[in-house]
Amino acid sequence: MKLSAFGRKFTADAGITSLMDDLGNALASGDDMIMMGGGNPGQVPEMQHRLTEILADMTRDPESMKRLVGIYDPPQGEKRFIASLAELLNREYGWQLTEDNIALTNGSQAAFFMLFNMFGGDFGDGVRKQILLPLAPEYIGYADAGIAPELFRAVEPEISFTGAHEFKYRVDFDAVEVTGETGAICVSRPTNPTGNVVTDDELARLEQLARSHDIPLIVDGAYGTPFPSLMYVDAEPRWNDQMILCLSLSKLGLPAARTGIVIAAPEIISALSGINAIMNLATGSFGAMLAEPLVRSGEILSLSRDVVCPFYHAKMKRAVQVFTDALGDDCRWYVHKPEGAMFLWFWFPDLPVSSLELYQRLKRRGVLVVSGHYFFPGLPENDWRHRHECIRVTYSQDDDRVAEGLRLIADEVKTIWAEHQGSSASSRLTS
């Protein structure tokens, strides 16, 4: 089979496809794998109950069922949801949105594919632009989303230690350079994989950089404000016409509904709607219709704040405690300060094996994590060992299974160090 350049690129090995293949194969095989790799949200009972109520009401209403399964939405997305969302955000935050400022996509991944290739790549006449990622590591799903090669340029972070076994990445503004080859700046908040929350000050500085160079600042808020609000530190919901804010319904408990939300200037929304029409004909109705009553009433904000966020915050604290108890001070290890999302990002300085080998060893022991080396799109291959010393794990699933998985990770790390010390001792004896 002969493929075009496009075909070869999107059928090649990629971090996101490997991750999803691992998840799918583990589920299909029926193996007793502890799933700590993907970003599948947990089952929040209160959210499941509320969504079940709304769906039951819809199934009893013939007009709602017709809209749900029998009518194409326009390429911009389900109109009632868009209108309700604009009204809610204007009422709560004074954003002065109209319906022309919002478009829906079939999941956030589709939104980023469209946005990155709108603002990065080949501009003609030999001009090629990149998407600047000011804080690596970043989301695994960005890495292979560009049609053009080398679409991303990333910046190594500053690292500060915030506890005996805790650290935090910060934007190194001295190293962040916006040039004529920068098409857009993009940052996730909270960041997947680390749970880092870019501060209000950092976000304002990035916005000013974007404004001074007349390029958009894309903010991936799939885990952030104003919903689902998986943030354990204070952070202001923010939008203006310099920003493209991308939200999602997945982490509220609707990952299968594949509903991404883009809030941007009307000309960007118009362009996205046109691409939607070509790529998808229409966006799916299910997620938008199921969430619309929550948006219209404002429940989406209170449920995020009072139910969803505390659910994950409690799980995070339990997970960190389990790992701390399991590994203690037996070796050097750090967890990124968990400020949001549903992941722990572990760093094992000078670990004798790479994060990829650690992932493979854990997989053989029945624990599925993600090797950290996948999360540095746009950073040149160099001798920065740090990128091969980290793994991402999720704590969103059953607490007992998460605890079992974390103990196995700690045990494997201790085993690796014991093997290394034994090998070093043996080498000294034979030399």
N, C-alpha and C positions, 0 to 999 in steps of 0.2 A: 504494500500500500504506500503510495507516494503522497506525502503531505506538503502543504505550503509551509512557509515560515511560521504563520499563525498556528497551523496544525501541529507543527513540531514543538513549538513553545508550550502549547497548552496540553500536550500529551506527555511532556517530559516529567521526570520526577520533580516533585515540589513538596515543601514542608507541609502545606495544608492538605494535599492529597494523601500524603503518607499518614498524617494524623487521622483523617477521616476514614481511610482504609483500615487502620488499626482498630478504630472504634467499631466500625461495621463488621469486620471479621471476628472480633472478640464477641460481639453480641450474637452474630449468626452461628458461631461454633458452639455456643452454649457453655464455653469454658467458664470456670469460676474466676475470671479475671477481675481484679480490683481496678475499677475504671477511674483513674485519677489524671487522665490526660486531656480529655476534651473540655469544652466550656458549656456542656449541657447543664442547664439550671437544675436546682433541686426542686422537689415538689413541696411547695408552700401550701399547707392545708387551707388556710383562709382564702388564698388566691384561687385555688382549685374549686373551692365551694362557690365563690362569687362568680367565676366564669361558667360553672355548671348551671347556676341560676339563670344567667343571661342567655346561655345557649338554649335552655329549656323554654324560656319565654319566646325566643325566636322560632323554635320549631312549632310552636302553637299558633304562630301568626303567618298565614299564607303569603302576605305581602313581603314580610321579612325573609321568608324562605326563598321566595322568588329572587329577591335582591342578592341573597347570599350565594346561591348556586346557579341562577338562571339568566343573569344579565352581566354583560361586560361592563366593567368600570371604565371611565375615560383613562387615557394614559397617565394623567396626573395622579390618579388614585381616587378612592371612594370619597365623594363630595361631602357627605354629612360628617364623616370623621374629620376631614380637613377643616371644615367650618367650625366644628366644635373645638378642635385643637387650637385654632387661631384665637377663638374667643377666650379659651381658658388661659393661654399664655399672655394675652393682652391684659386680662383681668388680674392675673397674679403678679406679672412682672413688668407690665407696661411696655411690651415690646413693639406695639403698633404694627402687628402683622395683618396682612390681608390673606385671603385664600390663595392669592398669586405667589405667596412666599413659601408655600408648602407643597411638596410632592412625596408620593409614596413609591417605594420600590419593592421588588420581591426579595426582601432581605437586605441587610446592611452590606453584605459582601457585594451584591449587585450595584449598590449605590457607589461604593468605593471604586469598583471597576470603571464605572462611567465617569466619575469625577476625576480620577487619576489620569485617565486617558483624554479627558477634556482639557486638562491644564498642564499635562506633561506629554513628552514625546516629540514627534516631528511637526514643526510649525511651517515647513517650507523654506525655500531659499537658504538651505543649510542651517537653519536655526533649530536647535533641539533643546527642550527644556526638561527640567527634573522637578520632582517633588522632594522638598526638603523635610526631613524628619529630624527635628532639633534635639530629640532625646531618645537615643537607642539604649536598651532594646525596645522594640515595638512589635505590634501584632503580626503573628505569623502569616495571616491571610493577605497582608499587603504585598509580601515579597514578590509574588509571581503574577500580580494583577495588571502589570503594564504590558501593552502590546509592543512598545518600543523597548529595546534593551537598555539596561542600566538606567531605569526610570527614576530610581531613588538615590538620594544622597543623604547620609545620616551622620550624626555627630556623636562622638563618645561623650558620656555623661561625666559630671563630677560625682565622686563617691564620698559620702560623709558617713561616719559611724555614729549610730544613734543609740547603741546599747552594746552589751557584752557580746551578743550574737545577732545584732541587728544593724542594718545599714540602709541608706536611702540614696537614690539617684537624684541629681538636680541638673537643670539645664545649664550647660557651660556657655554662657552668652559670649564669652571672649572667643569661642571657637565657632559660634553660629554665624555664618556668612551668607547673606542674601545677595545674589548677583543677577545679571541680566539673563542668566540661564536658569533661574529659579521660577517655575511656573506657579507654585503654591507651596504653602507651609502646612504640614499636617501633624497633629498630635492627638493621642487618645487620652481621655480623662474620665475615670481612672484608666491607667494603662494596663492593657493585657499584653504582656504576661505578669508584670511585677506587682500590680496593685498600687502603683505610685499615683498620687494625685498632684498634677501640676498646680502650683499655688495660684491664687488670684493674681498676685504680682507677676509671676512668670507668664501667665496667660495674657495679662495686659501688655507686657513687654513684647511678646510674640505678635500680638495684634498690632502694636505700633510698628513693628518691623514690616508686617504685611502691608499696612496702610501706607507707609513711607515708600514702598516699592510697587504699590498698586497691584497687589496680588492677593488672592484670598487666603484666609486662615481656615483650614478645615479642622474642625474639632469632632473627634469620634467620641460621642457620648453614649455608646451602647450600654455602659454600666453606670452612667453618671446622671447629672441633673438635667432637666427637672424630674425625670423618671428614667429608670427604676430606682435611682438614688442609692446605689450600692457604694456609699462613701462614708467612711468612718471619721473623717475630718471635715471641718467647715470649708465649703466651697460655694461661691456665688453662681447661680444660674446666669448665663451671660449669652447674649446674641445682639449683633447689629449687622448692618449691611456689608461689613468687611468680612464677616464670618460665614462659614457654611457649617451649620450644626447638624450632625447626623445622630439620630436616635433610633431606638429599636424597641419592639415589643417582646423580644425573645426572653430577656432576663426577668420580665414580669411573670413568666410562666407560659409563654406562647412561642417557643422556638420553632415548632412545626408549622406555624402560620406564615413564617417568612415575611415579616412586615418591617421594612425599613422606612424611616422618616427623614426627609431632608428639609431643612429650613434655611432659606437663602434668598438672595435678591431675585426679583421676578424674572430677569433675563436668564439666570442660571436654572430656575425652575422650569422655564419654558424649554430650554435646551434639554434638560433631563427628561421632560415629558416626551419630547420628540424621539429621544433615544429609546425610552421605554416602549413607545409605539413600534419601533423597528425591531427591537430585541424580543419584546414580550407580548406585543399587541396591547395587552392591558395588565395591570397589576391585580393580584389576588384580592378578593373581597373579605375573606374569612376573618383575618386578624383585625382589620379595621372595623368591621361591623361588630365583632365581639367586644372590642375595647371602647367603641364609641360611647356607650352609656356611662362608662367609667370616666371618660374625658368630659362628657357633657356635665356630669354631676361634680366633677373635681375629685372624685374618689381615687383616681389614678395617682394623685399626689399624696393623699393621706395614706393610701394603702402602701405606696412606696416608702413613705417616711416611717409609718407606724407598724408595718407588718413585714414587708420584704427586707428592708435594710436590717432591722433587728434580728431577723432569722439568720441572715448570713453573718452578721457581726458576731453572734453567739457561736456559730459554727467555726468561724475563724479563730476565736480565742481558744476554743477547745482544741483545735488542730495544732496551734502553736504550742500549747502546753504539752500535748502528747509528744510532739517531736522533741521539745526541750528535755522532757523527762527521759526519752529514749536515747538521745545522743549525748546530752549533758556536755561535759568538757573533754570528752574523749578525743576530739580532734578539732581543728579549726573549721567552723561553719558559721554561716550567717543567713538570716532570712531578711529579704527586703521588708522594710517597715510596711505592714499591711494596712494601707489607707483606704482600700476600696476593692471593688470587683469581687471575684470568688476564687482567687488563686494565691498560692504561696510560691515565691521565687527563691529557691535555695541556692546559695553560693558556697562551694567547697574549695577554698583556695589551695592550690598545689596538689589537688587530688591526683593520684598517680595514673588514673585513666581519664579519658575524655568524657564529656557529658553524654555523647552518643553511645559510648561503650557502657556507661552506667545505665542508660536507658535500656540497652539490650540485655544487660545482666538482670535488671529488675523485671523486664518482660518475661524472662525465663523463670522468675520466681513468682509470676502471677500478678505483677503490679504494672499498670500502664501509666507512664508519665510522658512528658515531652522534653526532648533534649533542648537545652537552651540555645544551641548554636543556630537554630532556625530563626531566632527572633532578632536578627541584626541585619535586616535588609538595608542596602545602600551603604553599608560600612565596608571599606575595602578589606580584602583578606590580608591580614598582617600578623604580627607576632603577639597581638593582644590576647593573652591566654585566658583572660577573664571570660570571654564569650564561649569557651569550651569547658567552663567549670560550673555552669548553672543548669538547673532543671526547673520546669514549671509543673506544679501539681495543683489540682483543684480539690477544694474541700466541700463541694456542693452536694455530694451524695450522702448516703446513710452514715451517720457518725461512727458507728462501730466499724464499718468497712474502711472509712477514712483512717481511723485510728490504727487498724490492722495494717493498712498500706504504709502509713507513716513509720510504724515500727519496723516494717520490712526494709524500708528505705534506709533508716538509721542503721539497721543491722548490716545491710550490704555495704554501706560506706565504711563501717568499722571493719568488715571483712577485707575490703580492698586495702585499707591501711595496714592491717595485720599481714596480709600477703606481701605487701611492699616491704614492710620492715623485716619479714622473714627472708625475703629475697636479698635485701641489702646485707643482712647479717651473713647469709650464705656466701655472698660474693666476697665479703671481707675475709672469711675463713679460707676460701680457696685462692685468694690472691697472695 
